[in-house]
């Protein structure tokens, strides 16, 4: 399977998000974005490394990197390879004593480690197909952060159309505003509604 190389576009949040952040990954050769909801601790771990801020004591992901170094383990890549019921799954692939291995991981932890060891990040095509969001322009992360609260608390209910159609329209509006956090929440809710409809039809 050919995986798609992605880079970190940024992190966004809003006061109404309950402490959650959206980690936004973007295709290196393409315009799809993959928002993944992560916790505040993991977001901080990624942000500190991206900003090259060194904490006084090693954080968990720093300790993992240093342990790999001591054991002469070479992290070759991180792969987000599965999406099940709205939950993303990842693998940390590494080489030790000439042998290839991999570890199961949450995407947030895998990405936090990847930025520390400068390992490439890949996403399975099926995951991008299901959860990727097409962006017309490059994302402005400061704009995403500013718009997140307004988009999640604003907008009156649309009249007409099914609930699914209304949510699809809101998803399109969130993407246009580059509010990837809200878009990720709507995408997951739409997927749940579709699954419920399929179960009811069976």
C-alpha positions, -999 to +999 in steps of 0.1 A: +000+000+000+013+034-009+009+058+020+005+096+016+032+119+031+018+146+053+032+176+072+019+193+103-001+224+092-007+235+128-028+232+159-061+250+167-084+253+196-112+274+210-124+282+246-156+261+239-137+229+229-133+216+265-095+216+264-093+196+231-072+207+202-072+199+165-040+186+150-042+195+114-021+174+090-018+183+053-008+164+022+028+173+010+016+169-026-021+178-025-047+200-008-064+176+016-063+183+053-067+157+081-079+172+114-074+149+144-088+159+178-061+154+205-056+163+242-040+194+256-009+176+269-002+160+236-008+193+218+016+211+241+042+184+235+040+189+198+039+227+200+070+229+222+090+209+198+078+228+168+088+260+185+121+245+197+113+253+233+133+231+257+115+224+290+137+223+321+130+186+326+123+160+298+087+155+289+073+120+283+080+122+245+115+135+252+121+105+275+109+081+248+132+097+222+162+096+246+154+059+254+154+050+217+187+068+213+203+050+242+191+016+228+202+026+193+167+024+179+161+043+146+126+056+142+120+054+104+085+067+100+051+072+117+020+059+099-017+068+107-031+037+092-066+031+104-099+049+114-125+029+133-157+044+147-142+079+147-109+069+164-076+071+146-048+045+150-011+049+143+021+029+141+056+039+150+080+020+127+116+016+137+148-003+130+168-021+156+198-043+150+190-044+113+154-056+119+122-037+112+096-034+139+065-013+147+046-002+178+009+006+181+004+042+191-021+070+194-016+095+165-009+123+189+019+104+206+033+092+173+034+127+159+049+141+191+078+116+188+081+121+150+088+158+153+115+150+179+134+125+158+126+142+124+108+111+111+083+114+082+046+111+088+024+091+065-014+085+063-031+055+047-051+064+016-083+049+030-080+072+061-075+103+040-104+093+017-127+089+047-117+117+069-097+141+047-111+176+040-102+194+008-088+229+014-089+254-014-062+276+001-033+272+025-046+271+061-040+302+082-037+286+117-042+319+136-074+324+116-085+289+125-080+296+162-098+329+161-128+315+142-132+282+162-154+296+190-176+316+168-182+288+143-190+263+171-214+286+190-229+306+161-250+297+131-287+293+134-303+260+125-308+256+088-344+252+076-354+224+052-334+193+043-326+163+064-304+164+095-276+148+075-279+174+047-279+203+073-247+189+089-231+184+055-237+221+047-222+232+081-192+210+073-187+228+040-190+262+058-165+252+084-140+241+057-145+274+039-137+293+072-107+270+077-122+260+111-107+224+110-116+217+146-153+222+140-150+204+106-135+174+123-163+172+149-190+176+122-172+149+100-173+124+129-209+132+137-219+128+100-201+094+099-220+083+131-254+093+115-246+074+083-237+043+103-270+046+123-289+049+090-273+019+075-280-002+107-317+009+106-320-001+069-305-036+076 
